[in-house]
Amino acid sequence: MTKISEGLQAAEYGDRELIKELRHALKLADERTARLERELGVLSKIGTRSTPPKWLRSPSKRGSHNAMPFLMLSDLHLDEVVEPDEVGGVNAYNRDIARLRLAETARKFVKVCRDYWTGVAYDGAVVCLGGDIFSGDIHDELSQTNEDTMLGSLDYWIDEVAAALSLIVDEFGKVHVPVVVGNHGRSTRKPRSKLRARDNFDWFLGRALARMFRDDDRVTFDVSDSADCAIPVYGHTIMLTHGDQASGGAGIGGIWPPIMRLDARKRQRYEAVGQGYDMLIMGHWHQLVYGKNFIVNGSLKGMDEYAAINNFGFEPAAQAAWLMTPEHGRTWTAPILPTNRDAEGW
């Protein structure tokens, strides 16, 4: 006989003790139900993919000149160490410097939008996490020289990245965060095609951040399980990828030929299934380039030993920012340059 049946019978015969037990059991059941509802609500908020918020798709009615600012955060290479003596004294990088540059990137992005890109009404902001957030340990020299183990780096930097996002959220009120993985965050020595995202620490960082902001309705995440992530904005579509699917770039044409090939092939693939895009954005190459139909991001690390040994051109630490408008798509662009040698102490 069930508790409910016993309770009904007890009600008929006046068994007060059994009624008391029944009420206690119902209270516990209600508490379990409420807990499950909360947990299911959290899970729905931190799903691997989320529908991009409506405010991305169309301008609000609060102004006639609406705009959406974008910031690309990629190739941060957190916890990698660059020694000034090994790069001719033109750069330095470590955990303390990276913390200063990350915070300065967020502050300067806000400053550019607030003080320089004036006369527009912001509908929110988009912060793209474009991969290679960590240098990882895919090479022996990184394992030997990084500030910490991969898990130690994750434990330290989750709060710092969340703080940078919080600064931007507080300024713009609404922020969307699309996430793709890079090649340095993988847990295998060789790149892989299957489970490419879920076997990458960049993916885990995106999921962890989504959990941290799960109770903040101002922030949405789209943590991609594939190499790409589409971002609809004002009737345009931006395709976010890391950029390591292209190879080459050492010839006289530099990075332009491989990037143009990658863009052409990717456009053809997506257009064949009715999922074409207007602009491709990527990291990986550590060179800030604003092309006609694509953007290539710089790095937070700046010049390193690998670039020096291979005689690559000098590139300062930089992250890409740009403005999207309903009328023209990408309009204003700005490099965010976070290096401050005096503050960084080198």
ChimeraX attribute file (.defattr): number of C-alpha atoms within 10 A of each C-alpha:
attribute: neighborCount
match mode: 1-to-1
recipient: residues
	/A:1	5
	/A:2	7
	/A:3	14
	/A:4	14
	/A:5	10
	/A:6	15
	/A:7	21
	/A:8	16
	/A:9	14
	/A:10	16
	/A:11	13
	/A:12	9
	/A:13	9
	/A:14	12
	/A:15	14
	/A:16	12
	/A:17	10
	/A:18	17
	/A:19	19
	/A:20	11
	/A:21	13
	/A:22	18
	/A:23	13
	/A:24	12
	/A:25	14
	/A:26	13
	/A:27	12
	/A:28	12
	/A:29	12
	/A:30	12
	/A:31	12
	/A:32	12
	/A:33	12
	/A:34	12
	/A:35	12
	/A:36	12
	/A:37	12
	/A:38	12
	/A:39	12
	/A:40	11
	/A:41	12
	/A:42	15
	/A:43	13
	/A:44	13
	/A:45	19
	/A:46	22
	/A:47	15
	/A:48	17
	/A:49	16
	/A:50	15
	/A:51	10
	/A:52	18
	/A:53	15
	/A:54	11
	/A:55	17
	/A:56	22
	/A:57	16
	/A:58	15
	/A:59	22
	/A:60	16
	/A:61	10
	/A:62	10
	/A:63	13
	/A:64	11
	/A:65	15
	/A:66	21
	/A:67	28
	/A:68	25
	/A:69	25
	/A:70	22
	/A:71	25
	/A:72	26
	/A:73	28
	/A:74	30
	/A:75	30
	/A:76	27
	/A:77	24
	/A:78	29
	/A:79	30
	/A:80	24
	/A:81	21
	/A:82	20
	/A:83	17
	/A:84	16
	/A:85	11
	/A:86	15
	/A:87	17
	/A:88	12
	/A:89	10
	/A:90	16
	/A:91	23
	/A:92	23
	/A:93	24
	/A:94	18
	/A:95	19
	/A:96	12
	/A:97	22
	/A:98	24
	/A:99	19
	/A:100	15
	/A:101	24
	/A:102	21
	/A:103	17
	/A:104	18
	/A:105	24
	/A:106	22
	/A:107	17
	/A:108	15
	/A:109	23
	/A:110	19
	/A:111	13
	/A:112	17
	/A:113	21
	/A:114	15
	/A:115	9
	/A:116	9
	/A:117	17
	/A:118	10
	/A:119	13
	/A:120	15
	/A:121	17
	/A:122	23
	/A:123	21
	/A:124	24
	/A:125	25
	/A:126	25
	/A:127	21
	/A:128	24
	/A:129	30
	/A:130	28
	/A:131	30
	/A:132	27
	/A:133	28
	/A:134	26
	/A:135	25
	/A:136	27
	/A:137	22
	/A:138	17
	/A:139	11
	/A:140	8
	/A:141	9
	/A:142	17
	/A:143	16
	/A:144	11
	/A:145	13
	/A:146	22
	/A:147	16
	/A:148	19
	/A:149	15
	/A:150	19
	/A:151	10
	/A:152	11
	/A:153	19
	/A:154	20
	/A:155	12
	/A:156	14
	/A:157	18
	/A:158	15
	/A:159	14
	/A:160	15
	/A:161	18
	/A:162	15
	/A:163	15
	/A:164	17
	/A:165	19
	/A:166	16
	/A:167	14
	/A:168	21
	/A:169	21
	/A:170	11
	/A:171	16
	/A:172	19
	/A:173	15
	/A:174	21
	/A:175	27
	/A:176	22
	/A:177	22
	/A:178	24
	/A:179	32
	/A:180	27
	/A:181	33
	/A:182	32
	/A:183	29
	/A:184	25
	/A:185	24
	/A:186	25
	/A:187	18
	/A:188	14
	/A:189	11
	/A:190	8
	/A:191	14
	/A:192	13
	/A:193	8
	/A:194	9
	/A:195	10
	/A:196	19
	/A:197	25
	/A:198	17
	/A:199	17
	/A:200	22
	/A:201	25
	/A:202	28
	/A:203	25
	/A:204	17
	/A:205	22
	/A:206	24
	/A:207	19
	/A:208	17
	/A:209	18
	/A:210	24
	/A:211	17
	/A:212	14
	/A:213	18
	/A:214	19
	/A:215	11
	/A:216	12
	/A:217	11
	/A:218	15
	/A:219	21
	/A:220	22
	/A:221	28
	/A:222	25
	/A:223	27
	/A:224	23
	/A:225	18
	/A:226	16
	/A:227	19
	/A:228	23
	/A:229	21
	/A:230	19
	/A:231	22
	/A:232	18
	/A:233	23
	/A:234	20
	/A:235	13
	/A:236	18
	/A:237	18
	/A:238	20
	/A:239	19
	/A:240	26
	/A:241	26
	/A:242	27
	/A:243	26
	/A:244	18
	/A:245	14
	/A:246	17
	/A:247	13
	/A:248	12
	/A:249	14
	/A:250	12
	/A:251	9
	/A:252	8
	/A:253	10
	/A:254	12
	/A:255	18
	/A:256	15
	/A:257	17
	/A:258	18
	/A:259	25
	/A:260	15
	/A:261	13
	/A:262	18
	/A:263	19
	/A:264	11
	/A:265	12
	/A:266	18
	/A:267	18
	/A:268	15
	/A:269	13
	/A:270	12
	/A:271	12
	/A:272	10
	/A:273	8
	/A:274	9
	/A:275	12
	/A:276	18
	/A:277	19
	/A:278	15
	/A:279	21
	/A:280	24
	/A:281	23
	/A:282	31
	/A:283	30
	/A:284	23
	/A:285	19
	/A:286	24
	/A:287	22
	/A:288	20
	/A:289	18
	/A:290	16
	/A:291	14
	/A:292	9
	/A:293	14
	/A:294	19
	/A:295	22
	/A:296	24
	/A:297	29
	/A:298	29
	/A:299	26
	/A:300	28
	/A:301	28
	/A:302	23
	/A:303	24
	/A:304	23
	/A:305	17
	/A:306	12
	/A:307	15
	/A:308	14
	/A:309	10
	/A:310	9
	/A:311	9
	/A:312	13
	/A:313	10
	/A:314	14
	/A:315	18
	/A:316	20
	/A:317	22
	/A:318	28
	/A:319	28
	/A:320	27
	/A:321	22
	/A:322	22
	/A:323	21
	/A:324	20
	/A:325	22
	/A:326	17
	/A:327	12
	/A:328	10
	/A:329	19
	/A:330	21
	/A:331	11
	/A:332	12
	/A:333	15
	/A:334	17
	/A:335	21
	/A:336	23
	/A:337	18
	/A:338	22
	/A:339	23
	/A:340	13
	/A:341	11
	/A:342	7
	/A:343	10
	/A:344	16
	/A:345	9
	/A:346	14
